[in-house]
Amino acid sequence: MFPVRPKLQLFADLKVANMMHAANFFIFGFS
């Protein structure tokens, strides 16, 4: 079971994950 986390923290984690994904896509997709 996942630990209970505040919605703002979860949103921040998703935002960071999206930024990482976008950075990887940019690096590997356009290099």
mmCIF entry with sequence, helices, sheets and N, C-alpha, C, O atoms, coordinates in Angstrom:
data_MODEL
# 
_entry.id   MODEL 
# 
_entity.id                         1 
_entity.type                       polymer 
_entity.pdbx_number_of_molecules   1 
# 
_entity_poly.entity_id                      1 
_entity_poly.type                           'polypeptide(L)' 
_entity_poly.nstd_linkage                   no 
_entity_poly.nstd_monomer                   no 
_entity_poly.pdbx_seq_one_letter_code       MFPVRPKLQLFADLKVANMMHAANFFIFGFS 
_entity_poly.pdbx_seq_one_letter_code_can   MFPVRPKLQLFADLKVANMMHAANFFIFGFS 
_entity_poly.pdbx_strand_id                 A 
# 
loop_
_entity_poly_seq.entity_id 
_entity_poly_seq.num 
_entity_poly_seq.mon_id 
_entity_poly_seq.hetero 
1 1  MET n 
1 2  PHE n 
1 3  PRO n 
1 4  VAL n 
1 5  ARG n 
1 6  PRO n 
1 7  LYS n 
1 8  LEU n 
1 9  GLN n 
1 10 LEU n 
1 11 PHE n 
1 12 ALA n 
1 13 ASP n 
1 14 LEU n 
1 15 LYS n 
1 16 VAL n 
1 17 ALA n 
1 18 ASN n 
1 19 MET n 
1 20 MET n 
1 21 HIS n 
1 22 ALA n 
1 23 ALA n 
1 24 ASN n 
1 25 PHE n 
1 26 PHE n 
1 27 ILE n 
1 28 PHE n 
1 29 GLY n 
1 30 PHE n 
1 31 SER n 
# 
_struct_asym.id          A 
_struct_asym.entity_id   1 
# 
_struct_conf.conf_type_id            HELX_P 
_struct_conf.id                      HELX_P1 
_struct_conf.pdbx_PDB_helix_id       AA1 
_struct_conf.beg_label_comp_id       LYS 
_struct_conf.beg_label_asym_id       A 
_struct_conf.beg_label_seq_id        7 
_struct_conf.pdbx_beg_PDB_ins_code   ? 
_struct_conf.end_label_comp_id       PHE 
_struct_conf.end_label_asym_id       A 
_struct_conf.end_label_seq_id        30 
_struct_conf.pdbx_end_PDB_ins_code   ? 
_struct_conf.beg_auth_comp_id        LYS 
_struct_conf.beg_auth_asym_id        A 
_struct_conf.beg_auth_seq_id         7 
_struct_conf.end_auth_comp_id        PHE 
_struct_conf.end_auth_asym_id        A 
_struct_conf.end_auth_seq_id         30 
_struct_conf.pdbx_PDB_helix_class    1 
_struct_conf.details                 ? 
_struct_conf.pdbx_PDB_helix_length   24 
# 
_struct_conf_type.id          HELX_P 
_struct_conf_type.criteria    ? 
_struct_conf_type.reference   ? 
# 
loop_
_atom_site.group_PDB 
_atom_site.id 
_atom_site.type_symbol 
_atom_site.label_atom_id 
_atom_site.label_alt_id 
_atom_site.label_comp_id 
_atom_site.label_asym_id 
_atom_site.label_entity_id 
_atom_site.label_seq_id 
_atom_site.pdbx_PDB_ins_code 
_atom_site.Cartn_x 
_atom_site.Cartn_y 
_atom_site.Cartn_z 
_atom_site.occupancy 
_atom_site.B_iso_or_equiv 
_atom_site.pdbx_formal_charge 
_atom_site.auth_seq_id 
_atom_site.auth_comp_id 
_atom_site.auth_asym_id 
_atom_site.auth_atom_id 
_atom_site.pdbx_PDB_model_num 
ATOM 1   N N  . MET A 1 1  ? 0.843  -1.195 0.000   1.00 0.00 ? 1  MET A N  1 
ATOM 2   C CA . MET A 1 1  ? 0.000  0.000  0.000   1.00 0.00 ? 1  MET A CA 1 
ATOM 3   C C  . MET A 1 1  ? 0.883  1.251  0.000   1.00 0.00 ? 1  MET A C  1 
ATOM 4   O O  . MET A 1 1  ? 1.904  1.310  0.685   1.00 0.00 ? 1  MET A O  1 
ATOM 5   N N  . PHE A 1 2  ? 0.463  2.252  -0.788  1.00 0.00 ? 2  PHE A N  1 
ATOM 6   C CA . PHE A 1 2  ? 1.258  3.465  -0.876  1.00 0.00 ? 2  PHE A CA 1 
ATOM 7   C C  . PHE A 1 2  ? 1.071  4.322  0.368   1.00 0.00 ? 2  PHE A C  1 
ATOM 8   O O  . PHE A 1 2  ? -0.024 4.369  0.928   1.00 0.00 ? 2  PHE A O  1 
ATOM 9   N N  . PRO A 1 3  ? 2.127  4.998  0.804   1.00 0.00 ? 3  PRO A N  1 
ATOM 10  C CA . PRO A 1 3  ? 1.978  5.928  1.926   1.00 0.00 ? 3  PRO A CA 1 
ATOM 11  C C  . PRO A 1 3  ? 1.081  7.094  1.533   1.00 0.00 ? 3  PRO A C  1 
ATOM 12  O O  . PRO A 1 3  ? 1.095  7.542  0.387   1.00 0.00 ? 3  PRO A O  1 
ATOM 13  N N  . VAL A 1 4  ? 0.311  7.575  2.483   1.00 0.00 ? 4  VAL A N  1 
ATOM 14  C CA . VAL A 1 4  ? -0.587 8.695  2.212   1.00 0.00 ? 4  VAL A CA 1 
ATOM 15  C C  . VAL A 1 4  ? 0.234  9.976  2.111   1.00 0.00 ? 4  VAL A C  1 
ATOM 16  O O  . VAL A 1 4  ? 1.025  10.294 2.999   1.00 0.00 ? 4  VAL A O  1 
ATOM 17  N N  . ARG A 1 5  ? 0.034  10.699 1.023   1.00 0.00 ? 5  ARG A N  1 
ATOM 18  C CA . ARG A 1 5  ? 0.790  11.933 0.813   1.00 0.00 ? 5  ARG A CA 1 
ATOM 19  C C  . ARG A 1 5  ? -0.172 13.060 0.461   1.00 0.00 ? 5  ARG A C  1 
ATOM 20  O O  . ARG A 1 5  ? -1.222 12.820 -0.135  1.00 0.00 ? 5  ARG A O  1 
ATOM 21  N N  . PRO A 1 6  ? 0.185  14.297 0.831   1.00 0.00 ? 6  PRO A N  1 
ATOM 22  C CA . PRO A 1 6  ? -0.667 15.441 0.484   1.00 0.00 ? 6  PRO A CA 1 
ATOM 23  C C  . PRO A 1 6  ? -0.767 15.592 -1.023  1.00 0.00 ? 6  PRO A C  1 
ATOM 24  O O  . PRO A 1 6  ? 0.155  15.232 -1.754  1.00 0.00 ? 6  PRO A O  1 
ATOM 25  N N  . LYS A 1 7  ? -1.892 16.127 -1.483  1.00 0.00 ? 7  LYS A N  1 
ATOM 26  C CA . LYS A 1 7  ? -2.104 16.280 -2.920  1.00 0.00 ? 7  LYS A CA 1 
ATOM 27  C C  . LYS A 1 7  ? -1.067 17.205 -3.548  1.00 0.00 ? 7  LYS A C  1 
ATOM 28  O O  . LYS A 1 7  ? -0.637 16.977 -4.678  1.00 0.00 ? 7  LYS A O  1 
ATOM 29  N N  . LEU A 1 8  ? -0.664 18.247 -2.824  1.00 0.00 ? 8  LEU A N  1 
ATOM 30  C CA . LEU A 1 8  ? 0.324  19.166 -3.390  1.00 0.00 ? 8  LEU A CA 1 
ATOM 31  C C  . LEU A 1 8  ? 1.650  18.462 -3.614  1.00 0.00 ? 8  LEU A C  1 
ATOM 32  O O  . LEU A 1 8  ? 2.321  18.703 -4.618  1.00 0.00 ? 8  LEU A O  1 
ATOM 33  N N  . GLN A 1 9  ? 2.036  17.591 -2.684  1.00 0.00 ? 9  GLN A N  1 
ATOM 34  C CA . GLN A 1 9  ? 3.288  16.853 -2.839  1.00 0.00 ? 9  GLN A CA 1 
ATOM 35  C C  . GLN A 1 9  ? 3.199  15.906 -4.023  1.00 0.00 ? 9  GLN A C  1 
ATOM 36  O O  . GLN A 1 9  ? 4.145  15.770 -4.799  1.00 0.00 ? 9  GLN A O  1 
ATOM 37  N N  . LEU A 1 10 ? 2.042  15.246 -4.151  1.00 0.00 ? 10 LEU A N  1 
ATOM 38  C CA . LEU A 1 10 ? 1.847  14.328 -5.272  1.00 0.00 ? 10 LEU A CA 1 
ATOM 39  C C  . LEU A 1 10 ? 1.910  15.089 -6.591  1.00 0.00 ? 10 LEU A C  1 
ATOM 40  O O  . LEU A 1 10 ? 2.523  14.627 -7.553  1.00 0.00 ? 10 LEU A O  1 
ATOM 41  N N  . PHE A 1 11 ? 1.272  16.258 -6.631  1.00 0.00 ? 11 PHE A N  1 
ATOM 42  C CA . PHE A 1 11 ? 1.290  17.089 -7.833  1.00 0.00 ? 11 PHE A CA 1 
ATOM 43  C C  . PHE A 1 11 ? 2.717  17.512 -8.165  1.00 0.00 ? 11 PHE A C  1 
ATOM 44  O O  . PHE A 1 11 ? 3.114  17.518 -9.330  1.00 0.00 ? 11 PHE A O  1 
ATOM 45  N N  . ALA A 1 12 ? 3.487  17.866 -7.136  1.00 0.00 ? 12 ALA A N  1 
ATOM 46  C CA . ALA A 1 12 ? 4.882  18.267 -7.351  1.00 0.00 ? 12 ALA A CA 1 
ATOM 47  C C  . ALA A 1 12 ? 5.684  17.100 -7.919  1.00 0.00 ? 12 ALA A C  1 
ATOM 48  O O  . ALA A 1 12 ? 6.503  17.288 -8.819  1.00 0.00 ? 12 ALA A O  1 
ATOM 49  N N  . ASP A 1 13 ? 5.453  15.895 -7.396  1.00 0.00 ? 13 ASP A N  1 
ATOM 50  C CA . ASP A 1 13 ? 6.164  14.719 -7.896  1.00 0.00 ? 13 ASP A CA 1 
ATOM 51  C C  . ASP A 1 13 ? 5.825  14.473 -9.360  1.00 0.00 ? 13 ASP A C  1 
ATOM 52  O O  . ASP A 1 13 ? 6.704  14.156 -10.161 1.00 0.00 ? 13 ASP A O  1 
ATOM 53  N N  . LEU A 1 14 ? 4.545  14.620 -9.708  1.00 0.00 ? 14 LEU A N  1 
ATOM 54  C CA . LEU A 1 14 ? 4.138  14.418 -11.098 1.00 0.00 ? 14 LEU A CA 1 
ATOM 55  C C  . LEU A 1 14 ? 4.784  15.463 -12.002 1.00 0.00 ? 14 LEU A C  1 
ATOM 56  O O  . LEU A 1 14 ? 5.212  15.159 -13.116 1.00 0.00 ? 14 LEU A O  1 
ATOM 57  N N  . LYS A 1 15 ? 4.847  16.689 -11.511 1.00 0.00 ? 15 LYS A N  1 
ATOM 58  C CA . LYS A 1 15 ? 5.440  17.769 -12.296 1.00 0.00 ? 15 LYS A CA 1 
ATOM 59  C C  . LYS A 1 15 ? 6.921  17.485 -12.553 1.00 0.00 ? 15 LYS A C  1 
ATOM 60  O O  . LYS A 1 15 ? 7.407  17.665 -13.670 1.00 0.00 ? 15 LYS A O  1 
ATOM 61  N N  . VAL A 1 16 ? 7.634  17.040 -11.519 1.00 0.00 ? 16 VAL A N  1 
ATOM 62  C CA . VAL A 1 16 ? 9.051  16.702 -11.671 1.00 0.00 ? 16 VAL A CA 1 
ATOM 63  C C  . VAL A 1 16 ? 9.215  15.544 -12.646 1.00 0.00 ? 16 VAL A C  1 
ATOM 64  O O  . VAL A 1 16 ? 10.104 15.564 -13.497 1.00 0.00 ? 16 VAL A O  1 
ATOM 65  N N  . ALA A 1 17 ? 8.349  14.528 -12.520 1.00 0.00 ? 17 ALA A N  1 
ATOM 66  C CA . ALA A 1 17 ? 8.430  13.371 -13.410 1.00 0.00 ? 17 ALA A CA 1 
ATOM 67  C C  . ALA A 1 17 ? 8.205  13.798 -14.857 1.00 0.00 ? 17 ALA A C  1 
ATOM 68  O O  . ALA A 1 17 ? 8.892  13.321 -15.761 1.00 0.00 ? 17 ALA A O  1 
ATOM 69  N N  . ASN A 1 18 ? 7.245  14.695 -15.080 1.00 0.00 ? 18 ASN A N  1 
ATOM 70  C CA . ASN A 1 18 ? 6.974  15.180 -16.434 1.00 0.00 ? 18 ASN A CA 1 
ATOM 71  C C  . ASN A 1 18 ? 8.164  15.965 -16.980 1.00 0.00 ? 18 ASN A C  1 
ATOM 72  O O  . ASN A 1 18 ? 8.495  15.854 -18.160 1.00 0.00 ? 18 ASN A O  1 
ATOM 73  N N  . MET A 1 19 ? 8.804  16.755 -16.123 1.00 0.00 ? 19 MET A N  1 
ATOM 74  C CA . MET A 1 19 ? 9.966  17.530 -16.557 1.00 0.00 ? 19 MET A CA 1 
ATOM 75  C C  . MET A 1 19 ? 11.121 16.602 -16.922 1.00 0.00 ? 19 MET A C  1 
ATOM 76  O O  . MET A 1 19 ? 11.821 16.835 -17.907 1.00 0.00 ? 19 MET A O  1 
ATOM 77  N N  . MET A 1 20 ? 11.319 15.550 -16.127 1.00 0.00 ? 20 MET A N  1 
ATOM 78  C CA . MET A 1 20 ? 12.379 14.588 -16.409 1.00 0.00 ? 20 MET A CA 1 
ATOM 79  C C  . MET A 1 20 ? 12.100 13.884 -17.723 1.00 0.00 ? 20 MET A C  1 
ATOM 80  O O  . MET A 1 20 ? 13.003 13.698 -18.539 1.00 0.00 ? 20 MET A O  1 
ATOM 81  N N  . HIS A 1 21 ? 10.845 13.490 -17.929 1.00 0.00 ? 21 HIS A N  1 
ATOM 82  C CA . HIS A 1 21 ? 10.458 12.795 -19.156 1.00 0.00 ? 21 HIS A CA 1 
ATOM 83  C C  . HIS A 1 21 ? 10.681 13.702 -20.366 1.00 0.00 ? 21 HIS A C  1 
ATOM 84  O O  . HIS A 1 21 ? 11.189 13.258 -21.395 1.00 0.00 ? 21 HIS A O  1 
ATOM 85  N N  . ALA A 1 22 ? 10.300 14.967 -20.238 1.00 0.00 ? 22 ALA A N  1 
ATOM 86  C CA . ALA A 1 22 ? 10.474 15.915 -21.336 1.00 0.00 ? 22 ALA A CA 1 
ATOM 87  C C  . ALA A 1 22 ? 11.961 16.120 -21.630 1.00 0.00 ? 22 ALA A C  1 
ATOM 88  O O  . ALA A 1 22 ? 12.357 16.202 -22.792 1.00 0.00 ? 22 ALA A O  1 
ATOM 89  N N  . ALA A 1 23 ? 12.774 16.203 -20.592 1.00 0.00 ? 23 ALA A N  1 
ATOM 90  C CA . ALA A 1 23 ? 14.215 16.388 -20.782 1.00 0.00 ? 23 ALA A CA 1 
ATOM 91  C C  . ALA A 1 23 ? 14.815 15.178 -21.488 1.00 0.00 ? 23 ALA A C  1 
ATOM 92  O O  . ALA A 1 23 ? 15.626 15.333 -22.401 1.00 0.00 ? 23 ALA A O  1 
ATOM 93  N N  . ASN A 1 24 ? 14.426 13.979 -21.076 1.00 0.00 ? 24 ASN A N  1 
ATOM 94  C CA . ASN A 1 24 ? 14.935 12.767 -21.712 1.00 0.00 ? 24 ASN A CA 1 
ATOM 95  C C  . ASN A 1 24 ? 14.498 12.701 -23.165 1.00 0.00 ? 24 ASN A C  1 
ATOM 96  O O  . ASN A 1 24 ? 15.284 12.331 -24.038 1.00 0.00 ? 24 ASN A O  1 
ATOM 97  N N  . PHE A 1 25 ? 13.248 13.058 -23.428 1.00 0.00 ? 25 PHE A N  1 
ATOM 98  C CA . PHE A 1 25 ? 12.736 13.045 -24.802 1.00 0.00 ? 25 PHE A CA 1 
ATOM 99  C C  . PHE A 1 25 ? 13.533 14.025 -25.662 1.00 0.00 ? 25 PHE A C  1 
ATOM 100 O O  . PHE A 1 25 ? 13.886 13.719 -26.801 1.00 0.00 ? 25 PHE A O  1 
ATOM 101 N N  . PHE A 1 26 ? 13.811 15.200 -25.108 1.00 0.00 ? 26 PHE A N  1 
ATOM 102 C CA . PHE A 1 26 ? 14.563 16.212 -25.854 1.00 0.00 ? 26 PHE A CA 1 
ATOM 103 C C  . PHE A 1 26 ? 15.985 15.730 -26.134 1.00 0.00 ? 26 PHE A C  1 
ATOM 104 O O  . PHE A 1 26 ? 16.488 15.865 -27.250 1.00 0.00 ? 26 PHE A O  1 
ATOM 105 N N  . ILE A 1 27 ? 16.632 15.162 -25.102 1.00 0.00 ? 27 ILE A N  1 
ATOM 106 C CA . ILE A 1 27 ? 18.025 14.724 -25.248 1.00 0.00 ? 27 ILE A CA 1 
ATOM 107 C C  . ILE A 1 27 ? 18.126 13.559 -26.233 1.00 0.00 ? 27 ILE A C  1 
ATOM 108 O O  . ILE A 1 27 ? 18.966 13.576 -27.133 1.00 0.00 ? 27 ILE A O  1 
ATOM 109 N N  . PHE A 1 28 ? 17.275 12.553 -26.062 1.00 0.00 ? 28 PHE A N  1 
ATOM 110 C CA . PHE A 1 28 ? 17.398 11.351 -26.881 1.00 0.00 ? 28 PHE A CA 1 
ATOM 111 C C  . PHE A 1 28 ? 16.634 11.460 -28.200 1.00 0.00 ? 28 PHE A C  1 
ATOM 112 O O  . PHE A 1 28 ? 16.920 10.734 -29.152 1.00 0.00 ? 28 PHE A O  1 
ATOM 113 N N  . GLY A 1 29 ? 15.666 12.369 -28.251 1.00 0.00 ? 29 GLY A N  1 
ATOM 114 C CA . GLY A 1 29 ? 14.851 12.470 -29.457 1.00 0.00 ? 29 GLY A CA 1 
ATOM 115 C C  . GLY A 1 29 ? 15.449 13.405 -30.502 1.00 0.00 ? 29 GLY A C  1 
ATOM 116 O O  . GLY A 1 29 ? 15.182 13.256 -31.694 1.00 0.00 ? 29 GLY A O  1 
ATOM 117 N N  . PHE A 1 30 ? 16.266 14.378 -30.056 1.00 0.00 ? 30 PHE A N  1 
ATOM 118 C CA . PHE A 1 30 ? 16.769 15.382 -30.989 1.00 0.00 ? 30 PHE A CA 1 
ATOM 119 C C  . PHE A 1 30 ? 18.290 15.416 -31.058 1.00 0.00 ? 30 PHE A C  1 
ATOM 120 O O  . PHE A 1 30 ? 18.861 16.297 -31.701 1.00 0.00 ? 30 PHE A O  1 
ATOM 121 N N  . SER A 1 31 ? 18.947 14.470 -30.405 1.00 0.00 ? 31 SER A N  1 
ATOM 122 C CA . SER A 1 31 ? 20.408 14.466 -30.437 1.00 0.00 ? 31 SER A CA 1 
ATOM 123 C C  . SER A 1 31 ? 20.915 13.797 -31.711 1.00 0.00 ? 31 SER A C  1 
ATOM 124 O O  . SER A 1 31 ? 22.125 13.699 -31.917 1.00 0.00 ? 31 SER A O  1 
# 
